[in-house]
Amino acid sequence: MSAGRPDPDRGDGHRRGLLVDFGGVLTTNVFESFRAFCEAEGLEPDAVKSLFRERGEGLALLRQLEKGELEVDEFSERFAPLLGVREVDGLVDRLFAGVIPDEPMIEAVRSAHRKGVPTGLISNSWGGTTYDTSLIEELFDGVVISGEVGLHK
């Protein structure tokens, strides 16, 4: 390594930046919330996960939502029948009902930011309703939300 640059193998403690995701990093596990939703709806616990992994149309809808190509209501109307759920209203909110902030992780990012470590957030969105914008502004120097930029990470 050249002089003045940190050697990551040496563990000298110098960090150039911190880049984190939102769901499952700054929050509890998203798929645990999906499992709880499925159980409450009388579905197999991994029905949401399976729909994304095993049925192309389910994953395609998710990607469209993440890129901002679909509004939450349209996603819900098209996704609910694939999942076998009758109640469309509030589907995304119900899917995420079990997701709560991971306070120790948030504090770790806050601490790094206070120490001058540049911080960034990159996240696939589900319509933008799941973000605490004041917290995002406090913690991050740079933010890329998939639905705002039209890209999936």
C-alpha positions in Angstrom: 0.0 0.0 0.0 1.1 3.5 -0.6 2.2 5.8 2.2 -0.7 7.6 3.9 -3.3 5.1 2.9 -4.7 2.8 5.5 -3.9 -0.9 5.3 -7.1 -2.9 5.9 -5.1 -6.0 6.7 -3.2 -4.1 9.5 -6.4 -3.1 11.3 -5.1 0.4 12.0 -8.7 1.6 12.7 -8.9 4.2 10.0 -12.1 4.0 8.0 -12.7 5.8 4.7 -16.5 5.5 4.9 -19.5 3.5 6.1 -22.1 2.4 3.6 -25.2 0.6 5.0 -28.5 -0.7 3.8 -31.8 0.2 5.5 -34.0 -2.9 5.9 -32.4 -5.6 8.0 -29.5 -3.4 8.9 -31.0 -0.3 10.5 -34.1 -2.3 11.2 -34.9 -5.7 12.4 -35.1 -8.6 9.9 -37.6 -7.8 7.1 -38.2 -11.5 6.4 -39.1 -12.2 10.0 -41.8 -9.5 9.6 -42.9 -11.2 6.3 -43.2 -14.5 8.2 -45.3 -13.0 10.9 -47.6 -11.5 8.3 -47.9 -14.8 6.5 -48.8 -16.6 9.7 -51.4 -13.9 10.6 -52.9 -14.3 7.1 -53.1 -18.1 7.4 -50.3 -18.6 4.7 -47.2 -20.7 4.9 -44.6 -18.8 6.9 -42.3 -18.3 3.9 -45.0 -17.6 1.3 -43.7 -14.1 0.6 -40.1 -15.3 0.3 -41.1 -18.2 -1.9 -43.1 -15.9 -4.2 -40.1 -13.7 -4.8 -37.7 -16.6 -5.3 -39.9 -19.1 -7.2 -42.3 -17.0 -9.3 -40.9 -14.6 -11.8 -44.0 -12.4 -11.8 -43.7 -11.9 -8.0 -40.1 -10.8 -8.2 -40.9 -8.6 -11.3 -43.5 -6.7 -9.3 -41.1 -6.2 -6.5 -38.4 -4.9 -8.8 -40.9 -2.5 -10.4 -41.9 -1.2 -7.0 -38.3 -0.8 -5.9 -37.5 1.2 -9.0 -40.5 3.5 -8.6 -42.2 2.1 -11.7 -45.2 1.0 -9.6 -47.1 2.8 -6.9 -47.7 0.9 -3.7 -51.4 0.6 -4.4 -50.8 -0.9 -7.8 -48.2 -3.3 -6.4 -50.6 -4.4 -3.7 -53.5 -5.0 -6.2 -51.3 -7.2 -8.3 -49.2 -8.9 -5.6 -52.1 -9.8 -3.2 -53.7 -12.4 -5.6 -50.3 -14.0 -6.3 -49.8 -14.4 -2.6 -53.3 -15.6 -2.0 -54.4 -12.6 0.2 -57.8 -11.1 -0.2 -57.3 -7.8 1.7 -55.4 -5.5 -0.6 -55.6 -2.3 1.4 -52.6 -1.7 3.6 -50.8 -4.7 2.2 -47.3 -3.2 2.3 -47.9 -1.7 5.8 -49.0 -5.1 7.0 -46.0 -6.8 5.5 -43.7 -4.4 7.3 -45.7 -4.2 10.6 -43.1 -6.3 12.5 -40.1 -4.2 11.3 -38.7 -1.9 14.0 -35.6 0.2 14.3 -32.4 -1.6 15.3 -31.3 0.9 17.9 -27.8 -0.5 18.5 -27.0 -0.4 14.8 -28.5 3.1 14.5 -26.3 4.3 17.4 -23.2 2.7 15.7 -23.9 4.7 12.5 -24.6 7.8 14.6 -21.3 7.3 16.4 -19.3 6.8 13.2 -20.9 9.9 11.7 -20.1 12.0 14.8 -16.5 10.9 14.6 -16.3 12.3 11.0 -16.6 9.0 9.1 -18.5 9.7 5.9 -21.7 7.7 6.0 -24.0 6.6 3.1 -27.3 4.8 2.8 -28.2 2.7 -0.2 -31.6 1.0 -0.1 -34.2 -0.6 -2.2 -37.5 1.1 -1.4 -41.1 -0.2 -1.1 -42.7 3.1 -2.0 -40.7 5.3 0.4 -43.2 5.0 3.3 -40.8 3.1 5.5 -38.1 5.7 6.0 -37.8 8.1 8.9 -36.5 11.1 6.9 -35.3 13.1 9.9 -33.2 10.1 11.1 -31.8 9.6 7.5 -30.8 13.3 7.3 -29.1 13.1 10.7 -27.1 9.9 10.0 -26.1 10.1 6.4 -24.0 12.3 4.2 -25.2 10.6 1.1 -28.4 8.7 0.4 -29.5 6.6 -2.6 -33.1 5.2 -2.5 -33.9 2.9 -5.4 -37.4 4.3 -6.1 -36.0 7.9 -6.2 -33.3 7.1 -8.7 -35.1 4.4 -10.7 -32.5 1.7 -10.1 -32.5 -1.6 -8.1 -29.3 -2.1 -6.0 
